[in-house]
Amino acid sequence: MDDKQAVQAIPFTRSIYHARDGKGKGNRASIRIEIYYSESGEQKYLAAEENTVEYVAQVLKLYGWGIDRVKWHCDWSGKKYLHRINGE
């Protein structure tokens, strides 16, 4: 996700090892969304963050999921990252 668009690199029907939880639910049953500009590009980051929020809302609505389905990376791996979106 960037300040202009979302690019889907992996279909939702595929599993990838992105959550650092081995063969757990993070890797096997979750969708990873990466935001570009996390450490630079103040206005571009803010726009990318807003686009991400809108995209996540669309995915939740499409599948009939509640906000409880949204997880942080650390929910799967236990590792906290110093990124702006989660307030750290």
PDB file with one MODEL, atoms N, CA, C and O in Angstrom:
MODEL        1
ATOM      1  N   MET A   1       0.853  -1.160   0.000  1.00  0.00           N
ATOM      2  CA  MET A   1       0.000   0.000   0.000  1.00  0.00           C
ATOM      3  C   MET A   1       0.900   1.224   0.000  1.00  0.00           C
ATOM      4  O   MET A   1       1.853   1.311   0.775  1.00  0.00           O
ATOM      5  N   ASP A   2       0.589   2.158  -0.871  1.00  0.00           N
ATOM      6  CA  ASP A   2       1.313   3.420  -0.820  1.00  0.00           C
ATOM      7  C   ASP A   2       0.308   4.571  -0.806  1.00  0.00           C
ATOM      8  O   ASP A   2      -0.869   4.372  -0.506  1.00  0.00           O
ATOM      9  N   ASP A   3       0.770   5.749  -1.126  1.00  0.00           N
ATOM     10  CA  ASP A   3      -0.097   6.920  -1.050  1.00  0.00           C
ATOM     11  C   ASP A   3      -1.091   7.006  -2.200  1.00  0.00           C
ATOM     12  O   ASP A   3      -1.973   7.865  -2.190  1.00  0.00           O
ATOM     13  N   LYS A   4      -0.961   6.126  -3.196  1.00  0.00           N
ATOM     14  CA  LYS A   4      -1.838   6.187  -4.365  1.00  0.00           C
ATOM     15  C   LYS A   4      -2.659   4.927  -4.613  1.00  0.00           C
ATOM     16  O   LYS A   4      -3.778   5.012  -5.119  1.00  0.00           O
ATOM     17  N   GLN A   5      -2.116   3.750  -4.260  1.00  0.00           N
ATOM     18  CA  GLN A   5      -2.793   2.510  -4.643  1.00  0.00           C
ATOM     19  C   GLN A   5      -2.406   1.327  -3.759  1.00  0.00           C
ATOM     20  O   GLN A   5      -1.452   1.375  -2.983  1.00  0.00           O
ATOM     21  N   ALA A   6      -3.184   0.275  -3.915  1.00  0.00           N
ATOM     22  CA  ALA A   6      -2.858  -1.017  -3.305  1.00  0.00           C
ATOM     23  C   ALA A   6      -2.451  -1.957  -4.427  1.00  0.00           C
ATOM     24  O   ALA A   6      -3.071  -1.976  -5.490  1.00  0.00           O
ATOM     25  N   VAL A   7      -1.413  -2.732  -4.185  1.00  0.00           N
ATOM     26  CA  VAL A   7      -0.972  -3.740  -5.146  1.00  0.00           C
ATOM     27  C   VAL A   7      -1.012  -5.081  -4.434  1.00  0.00           C
ATOM     28  O   VAL A   7      -0.329  -5.282  -3.430  1.00  0.00           O
ATOM     29  N   GLN A   8      -1.809  -5.987  -4.953  1.00  0.00           N
ATOM     30  CA  GLN A   8      -1.907  -7.310  -4.346  1.00  0.00           C
ATOM     31  C   GLN A   8      -0.888  -8.226  -5.024  1.00  0.00           C
ATOM     32  O   GLN A   8      -1.018  -8.536  -6.208  1.00  0.00           O
ATOM     33  N   ALA A   9       0.115  -8.652  -4.279  1.00  0.00           N
ATOM     34  CA  ALA A   9       1.180  -9.492  -4.819  1.00  0.00           C
ATOM     35  C   ALA A   9       0.858 -10.978  -4.677  1.00  0.00           C
ATOM     36  O   ALA A   9       1.288 -11.786  -5.499  1.00  0.00           O
ATOM     37  N   ILE A  10       0.112 -11.339  -3.650  1.00  0.00           N
ATOM     38  CA  ILE A  10      -0.216 -12.733  -3.362  1.00  0.00           C
ATOM     39  C   ILE A  10      -1.737 -12.857  -3.258  1.00  0.00           C
ATOM     40  O   ILE A  10      -2.359 -12.083  -2.531  1.00  0.00           O
ATOM     41  N   PRO A  11      -2.350 -13.805  -3.962  1.00  0.00           N
ATOM     42  CA  PRO A  11      -3.802 -13.992  -3.826  1.00  0.00           C
ATOM     43  C   PRO A  11      -4.174 -14.382  -2.387  1.00  0.00           C
ATOM     44  O   PRO A  11      -3.390 -15.037  -1.700  1.00  0.00           O
ATOM     45  N   PHE A  12      -5.346 -13.988  -1.944  1.00  0.00           N
ATOM     46  CA  PHE A  12      -5.811 -14.322  -0.595  1.00  0.00           C
ATOM     47  C   PHE A  12      -5.915 -15.827  -0.381  1.00  0.00           C
ATOM     48  O   PHE A  12      -5.926 -16.279   0.764  1.00  0.00           O
ATOM     49  N   THR A  13      -5.990 -16.591  -1.421  1.00  0.00           N
ATOM     50  CA  THR A  13      -6.124 -18.044  -1.314  1.00  0.00           C
ATOM     51  C   THR A  13      -4.795 -18.751  -1.065  1.00  0.00           C
ATOM     52  O   THR A  13      -4.777 -19.966  -0.868  1.00  0.00           O
ATOM     53  N   ARG A  14      -3.687 -18.020  -1.069  1.00  0.00           N
ATOM     54  CA  ARG A  14      -2.362 -18.607  -0.857  1.00  0.00           C
ATOM     55  C   ARG A  14      -1.846 -18.279   0.534  1.00  0.00           C
ATOM     56  O   ARG A  14      -2.145 -17.213   1.073  1.00  0.00           O
ATOM     57  N   SER A  15      -1.083 -19.174   1.111  1.00  0.00           N
ATOM     58  CA  SER A  15      -0.413 -18.927   2.390  1.00  0.00           C
ATOM     59  C   SER A  15       1.011 -18.473   2.120  1.00  0.00           C
ATOM     60  O   SER A  15       1.659 -18.950   1.188  1.00  0.00           O
ATOM     61  N   ILE A  16       1.495 -17.546   2.939  1.00  0.00           N
ATOM     62  CA  ILE A  16       2.897 -17.132   2.860  1.00  0.00           C
ATOM     63  C   ILE A  16       3.453 -17.055   4.277  1.00  0.00           C
ATOM     64  O   ILE A  16       2.701 -16.923   5.243  1.00  0.00           O
ATOM     65  N   TYR A  17       4.751 -17.137   4.390  1.00  0.00           N
ATOM     66  CA  TYR A  17       5.394 -17.060   5.704  1.00  0.00           C
ATOM     67  C   TYR A  17       5.825 -15.622   5.952  1.00  0.00           C
ATOM     68  O   TYR A  17       6.924 -15.213   5.579  1.00  0.00           O
ATOM     69  N   HIS A  18       4.942 -14.870   6.584  1.00  0.00           N
ATOM     70  CA  HIS A  18       5.155 -13.451   6.819  1.00  0.00           C
ATOM     71  C   HIS A  18       4.993 -13.047   8.276  1.00  0.00           C
ATOM     72  O   HIS A  18       5.438 -11.966   8.663  1.00  0.00           O
ATOM     73  N   ALA A  19       4.373 -13.881   9.087  1.00  0.00           N
ATOM     74  CA  ALA A  19       3.997 -13.482  10.441  1.00  0.00           C
ATOM     75  C   ALA A  19       4.950 -13.978  11.526  1.00  0.00           C
ATOM     76  O   ALA A  19       4.780 -13.660  12.703  1.00  0.00           O
ATOM     77  N   ARG A  20       5.942 -14.749  11.128  1.00  0.00           N
ATOM     78  CA  ARG A  20       6.938 -15.274  12.062  1.00  0.00           C
ATOM     79  C   ARG A  20       6.323 -16.159  13.143  1.00  0.00           C
ATOM     80  O   ARG A  20       6.780 -16.158  14.286  1.00  0.00           O
ATOM     81  N   ASP A  21       5.282 -16.918  12.778  1.00  0.00           N
ATOM     82  CA  ASP A  21       4.701 -17.849  13.744  1.00  0.00           C
ATOM     83  C   ASP A  21       4.703 -19.290  13.207  1.00  0.00           C
ATOM     84  O   ASP A  21       3.836 -20.089  13.561  1.00  0.00           O
ATOM     85  N   GLY A  22       5.668 -19.608  12.362  1.00  0.00           N
ATOM     86  CA  GLY A  22       5.787 -20.962  11.828  1.00  0.00           C
ATOM     87  C   GLY A  22       4.572 -21.353  11.008  1.00  0.00           C
ATOM     88  O   GLY A  22       4.213 -20.675  10.045  1.00  0.00           O
ATOM     89  N   LYS A  23       3.944 -22.455  11.399  1.00  0.00           N
ATOM     90  CA  LYS A  23       2.745 -22.919  10.688  1.00  0.00           C
ATOM     91  C   LYS A  23       1.469 -22.502  11.419  1.00  0.00           C
ATOM     92  O   LYS A  23       0.434 -23.160  11.313  1.00  0.00           O
ATOM     93  N   GLY A  24       1.561 -21.406  12.155  1.00  0.00           N
ATOM     94  CA  GLY A  24       0.412 -20.909  12.907  1.00  0.00           C
ATOM     95  C   GLY A  24      -0.566 -20.127  12.044  1.00  0.00           C
ATOM     96  O   GLY A  24      -0.391 -20.005  10.831  1.00  0.00           O
ATOM     97  N   LYS A  25      -1.597 -19.599  12.694  1.00  0.00           N
ATOM     98  CA  LYS A  25      -2.649 -18.866  11.989  1.00  0.00           C
ATOM     99  C   LYS A  25      -2.143 -17.604  11.297  1.00  0.00           C
ATOM    100  O   LYS A  25      -2.664 -17.219  10.251  1.00  0.00           O
ATOM    101  N   GLY A  26      -1.135 -16.964  11.872  1.00  0.00           N
ATOM    102  CA  GLY A  26      -0.608 -15.757  11.252  1.00  0.00           C
ATOM    103  C   GLY A  26      -0.104 -16.016   9.843  1.00  0.00           C
ATOM    104  O   GLY A  26      -0.432 -15.283   8.910  1.00  0.00           O
ATOM    105  N   ASN A  27       0.695 -17.062   9.696  1.00  0.00           N
ATOM    106  CA  ASN A  27       1.237 -17.403   8.384  1.00  0.00           C
ATOM    107  C   ASN A  27       0.229 -18.122   7.498  1.00  0.00           C
ATOM    108  O   ASN A  27       0.222 -17.924   6.283  1.00  0.00           O
ATOM    109  N   ARG A  28      -0.599 -18.933   8.078  1.00  0.00           N
ATOM    110  CA  ARG A  28      -1.463 -19.807   7.296  1.00  0.00           C
ATOM    111  C   ARG A  28      -2.851 -19.250   7.008  1.00  0.00           C
ATOM    112  O   ARG A  28      -3.505 -19.698   6.066  1.00  0.00           O
ATOM    113  N   ALA A  29      -3.315 -18.284   7.796  1.00  0.00           N
ATOM    114  CA  ALA A  29      -4.706 -17.852   7.633  1.00  0.00           C
ATOM    115  C   ALA A  29      -4.895 -16.349   7.804  1.00  0.00           C
ATOM    116  O   ALA A  29      -5.971 -15.902   8.202  1.00  0.00           O
ATOM    117  N   SER A  30      -3.864 -15.570   7.507  1.00  0.00           N
ATOM    118  CA  SER A  30      -4.052 -14.125   7.616  1.00  0.00           C
ATOM    119  C   SER A  30      -3.556 -13.430   6.353  1.00  0.00           C
ATOM    120  O   SER A  30      -2.794 -13.996   5.569  1.00  0.00           O
ATOM    121  N   ILE A  31      -3.998 -12.216   6.179  1.00  0.00           N
ATOM    122  CA  ILE A  31      -3.639 -11.389   5.030  1.00  0.00           C
ATOM    123  C   ILE A  31      -2.631 -10.356   5.517  1.00  0.00           C
ATOM    124  O   ILE A  31      -2.868  -9.663   6.507  1.00  0.00           O
ATOM    125  N   ARG A  32      -1.519 -10.259   4.824  1.00  0.00           N
ATOM    126  CA  ARG A  32      -0.508  -9.265   5.200  1.00  0.00           C
ATOM    127  C   ARG A  32      -0.708  -8.003   4.382  1.00  0.00           C
ATOM    128  O   ARG A  32      -0.898  -8.053   3.166  1.00  0.00           O
ATOM    129  N   ILE A  33      -0.661  -6.874   5.069  1.00  0.00           N
ATOM    130  CA  ILE A  33      -0.729  -5.584   4.393  1.00  0.00           C
ATOM    131  C   ILE A  33       0.489  -4.780   4.831  1.00  0.00           C
ATOM    132  O   ILE A  33       0.687  -4.529   6.020  1.00  0.00           O
ATOM    133  N   GLU A  34       1.289  -4.387   3.872  1.00  0.00           N
ATOM    134  CA  GLU A  34       2.512  -3.630   4.133  1.00  0.00           C
ATOM    135  C   GLU A  34       2.295  -2.191   3.673  1.00  0.00           C
ATOM    136  O   GLU A  34       1.817  -1.953   2.564  1.00  0.00           O
ATOM    137  N   ILE A  35       2.648  -1.239   4.527  1.00  0.00           N
ATOM    138  CA  ILE A  35       2.520   0.175   4.170  1.00  0.00           C
ATOM    139  C   ILE A  35       3.892   0.717   3.795  1.00  0.00           C
ATOM    140  O   ILE A  35       4.853   0.601   4.556  1.00  0.00           O
ATOM    141  N   TYR A  36       3.963   1.302   2.630  1.00  0.00           N
ATOM    142  CA  TYR A  36       5.194   1.917   2.160  1.00  0.00           C
ATOM    143  C   TYR A  36       5.348   3.288   2.812  1.00  0.00           C
ATOM    144  O   TYR A  36       4.359   3.880   3.244  1.00  0.00           O
ATOM    145  N   TYR A  37       6.539   3.781   2.885  1.00  0.00           N
ATOM    146  CA  TYR A  37       6.870   5.083   3.478  1.00  0.00           C
ATOM    147  C   TYR A  37       6.752   5.097   4.996  1.00  0.00           C
ATOM    148  O   TYR A  37       6.479   6.152   5.567  1.00  0.00           O
ATOM    149  N   SER A  38       6.944   3.985   5.662  1.00  0.00           N
ATOM    150  CA  SER A  38       6.719   3.975   7.108  1.00  0.00           C
ATOM    151  C   SER A  38       7.716   4.817   7.892  1.00  0.00           C
ATOM    152  O   SER A  38       7.396   5.266   8.993  1.00  0.00           O
ATOM    153  N   GLU A  39       8.895   5.042   7.370  1.00  0.00           N
ATOM    154  CA  GLU A  39       9.895   5.802   8.108  1.00  0.00           C
ATOM    155  C   GLU A  39      10.191   7.167   7.480  1.00  0.00           C
ATOM    156  O   GLU A  39      10.924   7.968   8.060  1.00  0.00           O
ATOM    157  N   SER A  40       9.630   7.434   6.309  1.00  0.00           N
ATOM    158  CA  SER A  40       9.931   8.697   5.631  1.00  0.00           C
ATOM    159  C   SER A  40       8.709   9.156   4.845  1.00  0.00           C
ATOM    160  O   SER A  40       7.706   8.448   4.758  1.00  0.00           O
ATOM    161  N   GLY A  41       8.810  10.337   4.283  1.00  0.00           N
ATOM    162  CA  GLY A  41       7.732  10.831   3.433  1.00  0.00           C
ATOM    163  C   GLY A  41       6.477  11.168   4.204  1.00  0.00           C
ATOM    164  O   GLY A  41       5.419  10.588   3.962  1.00  0.00           O
ATOM    165  N   GLU A  42       6.585  12.093   5.123  1.00  0.00           N
ATOM    166  CA  GLU A  42       5.486  12.421   6.042  1.00  0.00           C
ATOM    167  C   GLU A  42       4.110  12.453   5.383  1.00  0.00           C
ATOM    168  O   GLU A  42       3.228  11.694   5.784  1.00  0.00           O
ATOM    169  N   GLN A  43       3.901  13.306   4.387  1.00  0.00           N
ATOM    170  CA  GLN A  43       2.585  13.402   3.751  1.00  0.00           C
ATOM    171  C   GLN A  43       2.240  12.133   2.968  1.00  0.00           C
ATOM    172  O   GLN A  43       1.091  11.691   2.961  1.00  0.00           O
ATOM    173  N   LYS A  44       3.235  11.559   2.316  1.00  0.00           N
ATOM    174  CA  LYS A  44       2.985  10.314   1.576  1.00  0.00           C
ATOM    175  C   LYS A  44       2.632   9.188   2.543  1.00  0.00           C
ATOM    176  O   LYS A  44       1.755   8.375   2.251  1.00  0.00           O
ATOM    177  N   TYR A  45       3.304   9.133   3.688  1.00  0.00           N
ATOM    178  CA  TYR A  45       2.975   8.111   4.688  1.00  0.00           C
ATOM    179  C   TYR A  45       1.552   8.296   5.203  1.00  0.00           C
ATOM    180  O   TYR A  45       0.798   7.328   5.304  1.00  0.00           O
ATOM    181  N   LEU A  46       1.188   9.510   5.523  1.00  0.00           N
ATOM    182  CA  LEU A  46      -0.160   9.761   6.031  1.00  0.00           C
ATOM    183  C   LEU A  46      -1.215   9.358   5.007  1.00  0.00           C
ATOM    184  O   LEU A  46      -2.249   8.795   5.369  1.00  0.00           O
ATOM    185  N   ALA A  47      -0.961   9.642   3.729  1.00  0.00           N
ATOM    186  CA  ALA A  47      -1.892   9.239   2.671  1.00  0.00           C
ATOM    187  C   ALA A  47      -1.918   7.718   2.537  1.00  0.00           C
ATOM    188  O   ALA A  47      -2.985   7.135   2.345  1.00  0.00           O
ATOM    189  N   ALA A  48      -0.762   7.072   2.635  1.00  0.00           N
ATOM    190  CA  ALA A  48      -0.704   5.605   2.556  1.00  0.00           C
ATOM    191  C   ALA A  48      -1.439   4.973   3.733  1.00  0.00           C
ATOM    192  O   ALA A  48      -2.133   3.970   3.570  1.00  0.00           O
ATOM    193  N   GLU A  49      -1.290   5.553   4.899  1.00  0.00           N
ATOM    194  CA  GLU A  49      -1.988   5.059   6.088  1.00  0.00           C
ATOM    195  C   GLU A  49      -3.505   5.179   5.907  1.00  0.00           C
ATOM    196  O   GLU A  49      -4.245   4.252   6.236  1.00  0.00           O
ATOM    197  N   GLU A  50      -3.960   6.306   5.392  1.00  0.00           N
ATOM    198  CA  GLU A  50      -5.395   6.493   5.156  1.00  0.00           C
ATOM    199  C   GLU A  50      -5.912   5.500   4.113  1.00  0.00           C
ATOM    200  O   GLU A  50      -6.991   4.932   4.280  1.00  0.00           O
ATOM    201  N   ASN A  51      -5.152   5.292   3.050  1.00  0.00           N
ATOM    202  CA  ASN A  51      -5.536   4.306   2.035  1.00  0.00           C
ATOM    203  C   ASN A  51      -5.620   2.908   2.632  1.00  0.00           C
ATOM    204  O   ASN A  51      -6.496   2.124   2.269  1.00  0.00           O
ATOM    205  N   THR A  52      -4.715   2.602   3.539  1.00  0.00           N
ATOM    206  CA  THR A  52      -4.719   1.286   4.182  1.00  0.00           C
ATOM    207  C   THR A  52      -5.976   1.089   5.020  1.00  0.00           C
ATOM    208  O   THR A  52      -6.597   0.027   4.978  1.00  0.00           O
ATOM    209  N   VAL A  53      -6.343   2.099   5.768  1.00  0.00           N
ATOM    210  CA  VAL A  53      -7.555   2.026   6.593  1.00  0.00           C
ATOM    211  C   VAL A  53      -8.776   1.777   5.703  1.00  0.00           C
ATOM    212  O   VAL A  53      -9.621   0.941   6.021  1.00  0.00           O
ATOM    213  N   GLU A  54      -8.861   2.497   4.604  1.00  0.00           N
ATOM    214  CA  GLU A  54      -9.981   2.313   3.680  1.00  0.00           C
ATOM    215  C   GLU A  54      -9.973   0.920   3.060  1.00  0.00           C
ATOM    216  O   GLU A  54     -11.023   0.289   2.932  1.00  0.00           O
ATOM    217  N   TYR A  55      -8.793   0.440   2.675  1.00  0.00           N
ATOM    218  CA  TYR A  55      -8.682  -0.882   2.065  1.00  0.00           C
ATOM    219  C   TYR A  55      -9.076  -1.983   3.057  1.00  0.00           C
ATOM    220  O   TYR A  55      -9.811  -2.908   2.710  1.00  0.00           O
ATOM    221  N   VAL A  56      -8.586  -1.875   4.277  1.00  0.00           N
ATOM    222  CA  VAL A  56      -8.933  -2.869   5.306  1.00  0.00           C
ATOM    223  C   VAL A  56     -10.441  -2.874   5.538  1.00  0.00           C
ATOM    224  O   VAL A  56     -11.043  -3.940   5.666  1.00  0.00           O
ATOM    225  N   ALA A  57     -11.051  -1.706   5.592  1.00  0.00           N
ATOM    226  CA  ALA A  57     -12.507  -1.620   5.764  1.00  0.00           C
ATOM    227  C   ALA A  57     -13.230  -2.317   4.612  1.00  0.00           C
ATOM    228  O   ALA A  57     -14.226  -3.006   4.833  1.00  0.00           O
ATOM    229  N   GLN A  58     -12.739  -2.143   3.390  1.00  0.00           N
ATOM    230  CA  GLN A  58     -13.351  -2.807   2.228  1.00  0.00           C
ATOM    231  C   GLN A  58     -13.231  -4.326   2.320  1.00  0.00           C
ATOM    232  O   GLN A  58     -14.183  -5.046   2.023  1.00  0.00           O
ATOM    233  N   VAL A  59     -12.061  -4.811   2.732  1.00  0.00           N
ATOM    234  CA  VAL A  59     -11.859  -6.259   2.863  1.00  0.00           C
ATOM    235  C   VAL A  59     -12.759  -6.822   3.953  1.00  0.00           C
ATOM    236  O   VAL A  59     -13.376  -7.871   3.764  1.00  0.00           O
ATOM    237  N   LEU A  60     -12.842  -6.141   5.088  1.00  0.00           N
ATOM    238  CA  LEU A  60     -13.711  -6.602   6.176  1.00  0.00           C
ATOM    239  C   LEU A  60     -15.163  -6.668   5.712  1.00  0.00           C
ATOM    240  O   LEU A  60     -15.867  -7.637   5.997  1.00  0.00           O
ATOM    241  N   LYS A  61     -15.602  -5.655   5.009  1.00  0.00           N
ATOM    242  CA  LYS A  61     -16.982  -5.625   4.511  1.00  0.00           C
ATOM    243  C   LYS A  61     -17.208  -6.733   3.483  1.00  0.00           C
ATOM    244  O   LYS A  61     -18.231  -7.416   3.521  1.00  0.00           O
ATOM    245  N   LEU A  62     -16.265  -6.911   2.572  1.00  0.00           N
ATOM    246  CA  LEU A  62     -16.380  -7.929   1.530  1.00  0.00           C
ATOM    247  C   LEU A  62     -16.581  -9.325   2.116  1.00  0.00           C
ATOM    248  O   LEU A  62     -17.396 -10.102   1.618  1.00  0.00           O
ATOM    249  N   TYR A  63     -15.838  -9.638   3.173  1.00  0.00           N
ATOM    250  CA  TYR A  63     -15.911 -10.973   3.769  1.00  0.00           C
ATOM    251  C   TYR A  63     -16.867 -11.060   4.958  1.00  0.00           C
ATOM    252  O   TYR A  63     -17.046 -12.136   5.530  1.00  0.00           O
ATOM    253  N   GLY A  64     -17.478  -9.946   5.330  1.00  0.00           N
ATOM    254  CA  GLY A  64     -18.405  -9.945   6.459  1.00  0.00           C
ATOM    255  C   GLY A  64     -17.708 -10.122   7.796  1.00  0.00           C
ATOM    256  O   GLY A  64     -18.284 -10.676   8.732  1.00  0.00           O
ATOM    257  N   TRP A  65     -16.473  -9.655   7.889  1.00  0.00           N
ATOM    258  CA  TRP A  65     -15.674  -9.786   9.104  1.00  0.00           C
ATOM    259  C   TRP A  65     -15.792  -8.536   9.956  1.00  0.00           C
ATOM    260  O   TRP A  65     -16.053  -7.449   9.441  1.00  0.00           O
ATOM    261  N   GLY A  66     -15.599  -8.690  11.258  1.00  0.00           N
ATOM    262  CA  GLY A  66     -15.587  -7.559  12.183  1.00  0.00           C
ATOM    263  C   GLY A  66     -14.171  -7.059  12.393  1.00  0.00           C
ATOM    264  O   GLY A  66     -13.206  -7.683  11.952  1.00  0.00           O
ATOM    265  N   ILE A  67     -14.057  -5.936  13.065  1.00  0.00           N
ATOM    266  CA  ILE A  67     -12.766  -5.319  13.335  1.00  0.00           C
ATOM    267  C   ILE A  67     -11.879  -6.221  14.192  1.00  0.00           C
ATOM    268  O   ILE A  67     -10.657  -6.068  14.193  1.00  0.00           O
ATOM    269  N   ASP A  68     -12.480  -7.150  14.911  1.00  0.00           N
ATOM    270  CA  ASP A  68     -11.698  -8.084  15.725  1.00  0.00           C
ATOM    271  C   ASP A  68     -10.791  -8.976  14.875  1.00  0.00           C
ATOM    272  O   ASP A  68      -9.885  -9.619  15.406  1.00  0.00           O
ATOM    273  N   ARG A  69     -11.024  -9.019  13.578  1.00  0.00           N
ATOM    274  CA  ARG A  69     -10.176  -9.813  12.676  1.00  0.00           C
ATOM    275  C   ARG A  69      -8.873  -9.106  12.318  1.00  0.00           C
ATOM    276  O   ARG A  69      -7.965  -9.724  11.762  1.00  0.00           O
ATOM    277  N   VAL A  70      -8.774  -7.810  12.633  1.00  0.00           N
ATOM    278  CA  VAL A  70      -7.560  -7.049  12.321  1.00  0.00           C
ATOM    279  C   VAL A  70      -6.534  -7.304  13.421  1.00  0.00           C
ATOM    280  O   VAL A  70      -6.823  -7.131  14.605  1.00  0.00           O
ATOM    281  N   LYS A  71      -5.347  -7.713  13.021  1.00  0.00           N
ATOM    282  CA  LYS A  71      -4.276  -8.041  13.968  1.00  0.00           C
ATOM    283  C   LYS A  71      -3.015  -7.263  13.617  1.00  0.00           C
ATOM    284  O   LYS A  71      -2.796  -6.903  12.460  1.00  0.00           O
ATOM    285  N   TRP A  72      -2.199  -7.011  14.618  1.00  0.00           N
ATOM    286  CA  TRP A  72      -0.871  -6.442  14.418  1.00  0.00           C
ATOM    287  C   TRP A  72       0.111  -7.577  14.176  1.00  0.00           C
ATOM    288  O   TRP A  72      -0.164  -8.725  14.526  1.00  0.00           O
ATOM    289  N   HIS A  73       1.222  -7.271  13.597  1.00  0.00           N
ATOM    290  CA  HIS A  73       2.269  -8.276  13.395  1.00  0.00           C
ATOM    291  C   HIS A  73       2.661  -8.914  14.727  1.00  0.00           C
ATOM    292  O   HIS A  73       2.868 -10.125  14.801  1.00  0.00           O
ATOM    293  N   CYS A  74       2.762  -8.106  15.770  1.00  0.00           N
ATOM    294  CA  CYS A  74       3.176  -8.628  17.081  1.00  0.00           C
ATOM    295  C   CYS A  74       2.144  -9.578  17.694  1.00  0.00           C
ATOM    296  O   CYS A  74       2.481 -10.345  18.596  1.00  0.00           O
ATOM    297  N   ASP A  75       0.905  -9.541  17.224  1.00  0.00           N
ATOM    298  CA  ASP A  75      -0.095 -10.496  17.712  1.00  0.00           C
ATOM    299  C   ASP A  75       0.302 -11.917  17.337  1.00  0.00           C
ATOM    300  O   ASP A  75      -0.027 -12.862  18.054  1.00  0.00           O
ATOM    301  N   TRP A  76       1.002 -12.076  16.226  1.00  0.00           N
ATOM    302  CA  TRP A  76       1.429 -13.402  15.771  1.00  0.00           C
ATOM    303  C   TRP A  76       2.824 -13.746  16.268  1.00  0.00           C
ATOM    304  O   TRP A  76       3.063 -14.863  16.727  1.00  0.00           O
ATOM    305  N   SER A  77       3.738 -12.800  16.181  1.00  0.00           N
ATOM    306  CA  SER A  77       5.144 -13.103  16.462  1.00  0.00           C
ATOM    307  C   SER A  77       5.595 -12.729  17.858  1.00  0.00           C
ATOM    308  O   SER A  77       6.601 -13.246  18.345  1.00  0.00           O
ATOM    309  N   GLY A  78       4.859 -11.832  18.514  1.00  0.00           N
ATOM    310  CA  GLY A  78       5.285 -11.340  19.819  1.00  0.00           C
ATOM    311  C   GLY A  78       6.318 -10.232  19.719  1.00  0.00           C
ATOM    312  O   GLY A  78       6.685  -9.644  20.736  1.00  0.00           O
ATOM    313  N   LYS A  79       6.794  -9.936  18.520  1.00  0.00           N
ATOM    314  CA  LYS A  79       7.814  -8.910  18.321  1.00  0.00           C
ATOM    315  C   LYS A  79       7.162  -7.581  17.983  1.00  0.00           C
ATOM    316  O   LYS A  79       6.343  -7.495  17.068  1.00  0.00           O
ATOM    317  N   LYS A  80       7.532  -6.540  18.731  1.00  0.00           N
ATOM    318  CA  LYS A  80       7.006  -5.206  18.460  1.00  0.00           C
ATOM    319  C   LYS A  80       7.951  -4.470  17.520  1.00  0.00           C
ATOM    320  O   LYS A  80       9.172  -4.537  17.655  1.00  0.00           O
ATOM    321  N   TYR A  81       7.360  -3.777  16.577  1.00  0.00           N
ATOM    322  CA  TYR A  81       8.120  -2.995  15.625  1.00  0.00           C
ATOM    323  C   TYR A  81       7.889  -1.524  15.881  1.00  0.00           C
ATOM    324  O   TYR A  81       6.813  -1.133  16.334  1.00  0.00           O
ATOM    325  N   LEU A  82       8.858  -0.724  15.604  1.00  0.00           N
ATOM    326  CA  LEU A  82       8.744   0.714  15.827  1.00  0.00           C
ATOM    327  C   LEU A  82       8.216   1.401  14.576  1.00  0.00           C
ATOM    328  O   LEU A  82       8.951   2.076  13.856  1.00  0.00           O
ATOM    329  N   HIS A  83       6.948   1.214  14.341  1.00  0.00           N
ATOM    330  CA  HIS A  83       6.305   1.844  13.199  1.00  0.00           C
ATOM    331  C   HIS A  83       5.243   2.792  13.691  1.00  0.00           C
ATOM    332  O   HIS A  83       4.687   2.631  14.777  1.00  0.00           O
ATOM    333  N   ARG A  84       4.977   3.775  12.875  1.00  0.00           N
ATOM    334  CA  ARG A  84       4.112   4.864  13.298  1.00  0.00           C
ATOM    335  C   ARG A  84       2.655   4.472  13.450  1.00  0.00           C
ATOM    336  O   ARG A  84       1.983   5.003  14.335  1.00  0.00           O
ATOM    337  N   ILE A  85       2.135   3.577  12.638  1.00  0.00           N
ATOM    338  CA  ILE A  85       0.702   3.287  12.660  1.00  0.00           C
ATOM    339  C   ILE A  85       0.243   2.695  13.995  1.00  0.00           C
ATOM    340  O   ILE A  85      -0.895   2.922  14.407  1.00  0.00           O
ATOM    341  N   ASN A  86       1.106   1.943  14.671  1.00  0.00           N
ATOM    342  CA  ASN A  86       0.663   1.340  15.927  1.00  0.00           C
ATOM    343  C   ASN A  86       1.071   2.161  17.145  1.00  0.00           C
ATOM    344  O   ASN A  86       1.028   1.677  18.276  1.00  0.00           O
ATOM    345  N   GLY A  87       1.465   3.401  16.902  1.00  0.00           N
ATOM    346  CA  GLY A  87       1.713   4.311  17.999  1.00  0.00           C
ATOM    347  C   GLY A  87       2.986   4.094  18.763  1.00  0.00           C
ATOM    348  O   GLY A  87       3.136   4.620  19.866  1.00  0.00           O
ATOM    349  N   GLU A  88       3.907   3.340  18.220  1.00  0.00           N
ATOM    350  CA  GLU A  88       5.157   3.067  18.939  1.00  0.00           C
ATOM    351  C   GLU A  88       6.270   3.944  18.441  1.00  0.00           C
ATOM    352  O   GLU A  88       7.395   3.851  18.932  1.00  0.00           O
TER     353      GLU A  88
ENDMDL
END
